[in-house]
Amino acid sequence: MGIGDKIGNQAEELKGRAKEAAGAAADDDDLKNEGKADQAAATVKKGVENLKDKAGEVVDKITGN
């Protein structure tokens, strides 16, 4: 996973947390749910990137790199 992807995913997660907190403070369920969705999307992206990293490691071991 590239550093840009890691930073982007972390930023998306933090944005989601901020939205969720703002929604909770303003009693805005839509904003709170949007924040939760942003966090979930970031988590899925992190999982996919981790899977790519692991697959790359396996390929490197097989090929001897």
LUMBAMI-713306 format. One line per 3 residues: number of its first residue (from 1); for each residue z, x, y of N, C-alpha, C. Coordinates in pm, 1 decimal. Layout:
% residues N
NUM) Z X Y Z X Y Z X Y  ...
This chain:
% residues 65
1) 0.0 86.2 -116.7 0.0 0.0 0.0 0.0 90.0 121.8  -87.5 58.9 216.1 -94.0 137.1 337.4 21.7 105.4 430.9  50.9 201.5 516.6 161.4 184.0 611.0 133.1 66.8 705.1
4) 6.7 46.9 739.5 -28.9 -65.8 825.8 2.3 -199.5 760.7  -23.1 -208.1 629.1 8.0 -331.1 555.0 157.9 -355.5 551.4  233.8 -248.4 527.9 379.3 -262.0 522.4 434.1 -310.1 655.8
7) 384.6 -251.3 763.2 430.4 -290.2 896.8 390.2 -434.6 926.6  268.1 -470.5 892.0 220.9 -606.5 915.1 300.9 -710.0 837.3  331.4 -678.7 713.1 410.1 -771.7 631.8 552.0 -785.6 685.8
10) 609.4 -673.0 727.2 744.9 -678.0 782.1 746.2 -757.1 913.1  643.7 -737.4 995.2 634.7 -811.0 1121.4 621.7 -960.9 1095.9  542.8 -997.6 995.8 526.2 -1139.6 963.2 658.6 -1200.0 915.0
13) 731.5 -1122.7 835.1 860.7 -1171.8 787.6 959.1 -1189.4 903.5  962.3 -1092.5 993.1 1052.6 -1101.7 1108.5 1013.5 -1217.4 1200.6  883.6 -1237.7 1217.3 836.0 -1350.3 1297.7 882.2 -1481.2 1235.5
16) 874.6 -1488.8 1103.1 919.2 -1608.5 1032.8 1067.4 -1632.3 1049.2  1144.6 -1524.8 1041.5 1289.8 -1538.7 1060.9 1322.3 -1587.9 1201.4  1249.0 -1533.5 1299.5 1271.1 -1575.0 1438.0 1236.0 -1722.1 1457.3
19) 1124.6 -1764.5 1399.6 1084.8 -1905.3 1410.2 1187.0 -1995.6 1343.3  1233.1 -1954.2 1226.1 1331.3 -2035.1 1154.9 1460.1 -2047.0 1236.2  1504.0 -1936.7 1294.3 1625.9 -1938.9 1375.5 1607.0 -2023.6 1500.8
22) 1491.7 -2010.4 1565.4 1464.3 -2089.9 1684.9 1457.3 -2238.4 1649.9  1395.7 -2268.3 1537.9 1387.5 -2407.1 1493.7 1524.1 -2465.0 1463.1  1610.0 -2384.5 1402.4 1745.9 -2429.8 1372.8 1824.8 -2451.7 1501.6
25) 1807.8 -2360.8 1596.0 1880.5 -2372.1 1723.1 1833.5 -2492.7 1804.1  1703.5 -2520.8 1796.9 1645.9 -2630.7 1874.8 1642.7 -2761.0 1795.6  1693.5 -2758.2 1674.3 1690.1 -2874.2 1585.6 1546.0 -2923.2 1567.1
28) 1455.3 -2825.8 1548.0 1312.6 -2853.5 1529.8 1276.2 -2818.3 1385.6  1272.1 -2919.7 1300.2 1244.6 -2896.2 1159.2 1105.7 -2837.7 1134.9  1007.0 -2877.5 1215.9 871.6 -2824.6 1198.8 868.3 -2674.0 1223.2
31) 931.5 -2628.9 1329.1 935.2 -2486.6 1360.9 1014.3 -2410.4 1254.7  1122.8 -2468.5 1210.0 1204.3 -2405.3 1106.3 1122.8 -2390.6 977.2  1050.3 -2494.0 938.8 968.4 -2488.3 818.2 851.7 -2391.2 832.5
34) 795.4 -2384.1 953.1 688.0 -2288.2 978.4 740.7 -2145.7 960.4  861.8 -2121.6 1006.5 923.3 -1991.1 988.9 945.0 -1958.0 843.0  989.9 -2054.8 766.7 1009.6 -2033.7 623.2 876.3 -2004.1 554.7
37) 771.0 -2072.8 597.0 638.1 -2050.7 539.1 588.0 -1910.6 572.3  610.9 -1865.5 695.5 571.7 -1729.2 733.1 643.8 -1626.3 646.3  771.2 -1648.2 623.1 848.2 -1556.0 540.1 796.5 -1555.3 396.2
40) 765.0 -1673.4 345.3 713.4 -1682.8 208.3 578.6 -1611.4 196.2  493.4 -1628.4 295.6 363.2 -1562.2 294.0 380.1 -1410.2 294.8  472.3 -1361.4 375.2 497.5 -1217.4 380.3 549.1 -1167.0 246.5
43) 633.6 -1243.9 182.4 687.9 -1204.3 52.3 577.5 -1197.3 -52.8  487.3 -1293.8 -51.1 375.5 -1293.4 -145.9 286.3 -1171.9 -120.5  257.8 -1144.2 5.3 173.8 -1028.1 38.6 239.6 -898.4 -7.8
46) 370.7 -888.0 10.9 441.4 -768.2 -35.3 429.5 -754.5 -186.8  443.1 -865.6 -257.0 431.4 -863.3 -402.4 293.4 -818.9 -447.7  190.1 -868.0 -382.9 52.8 -830.8 -417.5 31.2 -682.2 -390.0
49) 78.9 -634.8 -276.9 63.5 -493.3 -243.8 139.4 -405.3 -342.7  258.2 -447.4 -383.5 333.9 -370.9 -483.2 260.0 -366.7 -616.5  199.1 -479.5 -653.3 121.4 -485.0 -776.2 2.8 -388.6 -769.2
52) -63.9 -385.4 -654.9 -175.0 -291.5 -635.9 -126.6 -148.3 -650.1  -11.6 -117.0 -591.0 43.8 17.8 -600.6 71.3 55.5 -745.4  134.0 -35.3 -818.5 166.5 -7.9 -958.7 39.7 8.9 -1042.0
55) -60.0 -73.2 -1017.3 -186.2 -61.7 -1089.7 -251.1 73.9 -1061.5  -243.9 116.9 -936.7 -297.2 248.1 -900.4 -224.1 360.6 -970.9  -92.3 347.4 -984.2 -13.5 447.5 -1054.3 -52.6 455.5 -1202.0
58) -75.2 338.4 -1261.5 -115.5 335.5 -1402.3 -252.0 403.0 -1419.5  -343.4 371.3 -1331.2 -476.7 432.5 -1337.8 -464.6 583.3 -1322.1  -381.0 628.0 -1228.1 -362.4 771.9 -1207.4 -306.4 839.2 -1332.4
61) -212.0 773.9 -1400.4 -155.3 831.5 -1522.6 -259.5 839.5 -1633.0  -341.2 735.8 -1642.4 -443.9 732.9 -1747.4 -549.4 840.7 -1722.0  -589.9 853.9 -1597.1 -695.7 949.1 -1563.8 -642.4 1090.3 -1541.7
64) -510.4 1105.3 -1535.9 -451.6 1237.0 -1518.1 -445.5 1284.6 -1374.1  -455.6 1193.6 -1281.4 -448.4 1232.3 -1138.8 -307.2 1229.7 -1089.2
